[in-house]
Amino acid sequence: MMNVPVIWHCRMTERDNYLDPTITRLSHIIIANSKATALRFKKELSRKVKVIHNGVNLEWLREKGIKKPDLVQEDWKVILMVSRISRWKRHDLALAAFEHIASSDPNAHLVCVGAQDPRESQWWASLQRKSHSSPFSSRIHWIGAADDIRPWYRAASILLLPSMNEPFGRVLVESMAVGVPVVAMRSGGVPEIVRHGKDGLLVTHANASELGSACLRLLGMPRSEKC
């Protein structure tokens, strides 16, 4: 074991006070998926840490002949969220932002694709209560896990990622690769991926009104002028 190189592929920004000291000592190289993730480690470990952003399969993403899901109607403007239904992903913020969006645009729909986190059943239940009590509940869609995410990207007008301190945000790269602009938080590894005003819009504060306004700004642009 002593002669076998140990590589740690680190994909989270939060430190683990119990595991980090042991794993960093054993590791010969630490691969961080963003500069934000690399900040997890002390400066004296910088010689071990290499930043390599996650890659995506462009050929697969851009395959021709992928159709939109049958659920999505022609006049829908889809604000898409793709993530596990966990508290830190901030679906609650997306729902609050959608109240602002939906009141201004009658064709806007929020589509959430992703599996429930089995450890956070109460969070899922609270999100469902908020959805059902919304005056725009008929325009909020919980899809669950998707074996193939490409049809949903084809249907999307915007990808929304409201989570704070996102280590990387692979869905951002995927959506931009197929021409879908993004609205995301200016935190974590996101600013390393998204150029504000070019690939999408970055919001500084975890504020539903700001997120909603950013989405409405993109929805109001002709497709040729979108970021």
PLY file of the C-alpha trace (Angstrom):
ply
format ascii 1.0
element vertex 227
property float x
property float y
property float z
element edge 226
property int vertex1
property int vertex2
end_header
0.00 0.00 0.00
2.88 2.36 0.78
4.05 2.24 -2.86
0.64 2.86 -4.39
-0.13 6.53 -5.20
-3.34 7.80 -3.62
-5.41 10.35 -5.56
-8.31 12.13 -3.89
-10.90 13.59 -6.26
-12.49 16.23 -4.05
-15.85 17.61 -5.19
-17.15 19.42 -2.11
-16.13 22.77 -0.62
-16.96 22.01 3.03
-14.18 20.69 5.23
-14.61 17.51 7.24
-12.70 18.02 10.48
-12.44 14.27 11.06
-11.65 12.88 7.61
-9.69 15.71 5.98
-6.49 15.42 8.10
-6.25 11.68 7.43
-7.09 11.73 3.73
-4.83 14.71 2.97
-1.95 12.96 4.72
-2.47 9.76 2.73
-3.03 11.50 -0.62
-0.20 12.10 -3.06
-2.38 14.31 -5.25
-5.68 16.04 -4.52
-7.80 16.88 -7.55
-10.29 19.67 -6.82
-13.13 20.26 -9.25
-12.89 24.06 -8.91
-10.78 26.79 -7.36
-13.56 27.19 -4.80
-13.17 23.54 -3.79
-9.39 23.94 -3.63
-9.87 26.60 -0.92
-10.95 23.73 1.34
-7.25 22.96 1.84
-4.63 24.91 3.76
-1.96 26.78 1.83
0.77 24.38 2.90
-1.04 21.67 0.95
-1.12 23.67 -2.29
1.68 21.57 -3.81
-0.65 18.55 -3.66
-3.77 20.27 -4.99
-4.55 20.42 -8.71
-7.70 22.10 -10.05
-9.34 20.18 -12.89
-12.87 21.19 -13.81
-15.38 18.44 -14.51
-15.75 17.56 -18.16
-18.91 16.90 -20.16
-19.63 14.75 -23.19
-20.43 17.37 -25.83
-21.15 14.83 -28.55
-23.76 13.13 -26.36
-25.33 16.40 -25.25
-25.62 17.76 -28.79
-26.86 14.58 -30.44
-29.42 15.40 -33.09
-32.97 14.10 -32.96
-33.54 14.59 -29.22
-37.12 15.79 -28.75
-38.70 17.81 -25.98
-40.75 15.86 -23.40
-44.43 15.41 -24.24
-45.37 17.33 -21.08
-43.95 20.58 -22.43
-46.32 22.62 -24.58
-45.17 24.86 -27.43
-46.00 28.12 -25.65
-44.24 27.21 -22.38
-41.22 29.16 -21.21
-39.47 26.57 -19.07
-37.33 27.58 -16.11
-35.48 24.34 -15.47
-33.85 23.12 -12.26
-31.76 19.97 -12.44
-30.55 18.72 -9.08
-31.18 16.33 -6.23
-33.99 17.58 -3.97
-31.77 18.50 -1.04
-32.04 21.48 1.28
-28.77 23.09 0.19
-29.88 23.14 -3.45
-32.44 25.81 -2.45
-35.56 24.71 -4.28
-37.41 26.89 -1.79
-35.67 29.91 -3.27
-36.58 28.74 -6.77
-40.25 28.44 -5.74
-40.22 31.92 -4.23
-38.56 33.36 -7.33
-41.13 31.64 -9.51
-43.95 33.49 -7.74
-42.35 36.69 -9.01
-41.79 35.26 -12.51
-45.21 33.66 -12.95
-47.09 36.78 -11.93
-45.36 38.65 -14.76
-45.25 35.98 -17.46
-48.32 33.74 -17.96
-46.33 31.28 -20.08
-43.59 30.65 -17.52
-43.37 27.16 -16.00
-40.98 25.86 -13.35
-39.76 22.32 -14.04
-37.72 20.55 -11.34
-35.88 17.43 -12.44
-34.09 15.33 -9.85
-34.53 12.58 -7.31
-35.65 13.12 -3.74
-32.92 12.96 -1.13
-33.98 10.01 1.08
-32.31 11.68 4.06
-34.45 14.79 3.77
-38.05 13.58 3.47
-39.35 16.49 5.56
-37.72 18.97 3.20
-39.42 17.30 0.25
-42.76 17.47 2.07
-42.33 21.18 2.83
-41.56 21.91 -0.84
-44.69 20.05 -1.91
-46.81 22.06 0.51
-45.39 25.30 -0.87
-46.01 24.15 -4.44
-49.61 23.13 -3.80
-50.43 26.35 -1.95
-49.01 28.54 -4.71
-51.54 30.38 -6.91
-49.36 29.13 -9.79
-49.29 25.48 -8.68
-50.48 24.26 -12.09
-47.28 25.67 -13.56
-44.90 23.97 -11.10
-43.79 20.50 -12.18
-41.82 17.96 -10.11
-40.48 15.38 -12.56
-38.34 13.14 -10.38
-35.16 11.44 -11.57
-34.57 11.38 -15.33
-32.55 8.68 -17.08
-31.84 11.11 -19.92
-31.72 14.82 -19.12
-31.27 15.96 -22.72
-34.99 16.29 -23.59
-35.41 18.66 -20.64
-32.48 20.80 -21.77
-34.10 20.96 -25.21
-37.28 22.26 -23.60
-35.61 24.83 -21.34
-35.58 28.58 -21.83
-33.37 29.04 -18.75
-31.48 26.83 -16.33
-31.85 28.04 -12.74
-29.30 27.09 -10.08
-30.02 28.93 -6.80
-27.74 26.88 -4.51
-25.10 28.75 -2.52
-21.45 27.69 -2.51
-21.92 25.20 -5.35
-18.59 23.33 -5.70
-18.76 23.22 -9.50
-22.21 22.98 -11.08
-21.96 20.46 -13.88
-25.51 21.25 -15.02
-24.35 24.77 -15.83
-21.80 23.47 -18.32
-24.31 21.03 -19.80
-26.98 23.66 -20.30
-24.58 26.18 -21.82
-23.24 23.47 -24.13
-26.71 23.17 -25.70
-27.33 26.90 -25.81
-29.47 27.37 -22.70
-28.57 30.50 -20.69
-28.31 30.19 -16.93
-29.26 32.15 -13.84
-27.16 31.18 -10.84
-25.66 32.47 -7.62
-22.32 34.26 -7.72
-20.70 31.90 -5.21
-18.59 28.75 -4.98
-17.25 27.52 -8.30
-20.04 29.09 -10.37
-18.15 32.30 -11.38
-15.36 30.06 -12.74
-17.87 28.66 -15.25
-20.45 31.34 -15.99
-19.42 34.71 -17.45
-21.98 37.21 -16.24
-23.77 38.79 -19.18
-22.29 36.33 -21.68
-23.32 32.82 -20.62
-26.10 33.93 -18.31
-26.72 36.09 -15.27
-25.19 35.79 -11.81
-27.04 36.99 -8.73
-25.06 38.08 -5.68
-27.67 37.74 -2.95
-29.85 34.74 -2.09
-32.89 36.84 -2.80
-35.96 35.48 -4.59
-36.83 38.85 -6.14
-33.33 39.22 -7.64
-33.40 35.68 -9.03
-36.88 36.22 -10.45
-35.89 39.53 -12.05
-32.84 37.91 -13.67
-35.02 35.15 -15.12
-37.58 37.65 -16.41
-34.80 39.65 -18.02
-33.70 36.59 -20.01
-37.26 35.49 -20.80
-37.98 38.92 -22.23
-35.05 38.82 -24.65
-35.33 37.55 -28.21
-33.54 34.21 -28.44
-30.82 35.71 -30.64
-29.97 38.30 -27.99
-29.85 36.00 -24.95
-26.56 35.61 -23.13
0 1
1 2
2 3
3 4
4 5
5 6
6 7
7 8
8 9
9 10
10 11
11 12
12 13
13 14
14 15
15 16
16 17
17 18
18 19
19 20
20 21
21 22
22 23
23 24
24 25
25 26
26 27
27 28
28 29
29 30
30 31
31 32
32 33
33 34
34 35
35 36
36 37
37 38
38 39
39 40
40 41
41 42
42 43
43 44
44 45
45 46
46 47
47 48
48 49
49 50
50 51
51 52
52 53
53 54
54 55
55 56
56 57
57 58
58 59
59 60
60 61
61 62
62 63
63 64
64 65
65 66
66 67
67 68
68 69
69 70
70 71
71 72
72 73
73 74
74 75
75 76
76 77
77 78
78 79
79 80
80 81
81 82
82 83
83 84
84 85
85 86
86 87
87 88
88 89
89 90
90 91
91 92
92 93
93 94
94 95
95 96
96 97
97 98
98 99
99 100
100 101
101 102
102 103
103 104
104 105
105 106
106 107
107 108
108 109
109 110
110 111
111 112
112 113
113 114
114 115
115 116
116 117
117 118
118 119
119 120
120 121
121 122
122 123
123 124
124 125
125 126
126 127
127 128
128 129
129 130
130 131
131 132
132 133
133 134
134 135
135 136
136 137
137 138
138 139
139 140
140 141
141 142
142 143
143 144
144 145
145 146
146 147
147 148
148 149
149 150
150 151
151 152
152 153
153 154
154 155
155 156
156 157
157 158
158 159
159 160
160 161
161 162
162 163
163 164
164 165
165 166
166 167
167 168
168 169
169 170
170 171
171 172
172 173
173 174
174 175
175 176
176 177
177 178
178 179
179 180
180 181
181 182
182 183
183 184
184 185
185 186
186 187
187 188
188 189
189 190
190 191
191 192
192 193
193 194
194 195
195 196
196 197
197 198
198 199
199 200
200 201
201 202
202 203
203 204
204 205
205 206
206 207
207 208
208 209
209 210
210 211
211 212
212 213
213 214
214 215
215 216
216 217
217 218
218 219
219 220
220 221
221 222
222 223
223 224
224 225
225 226
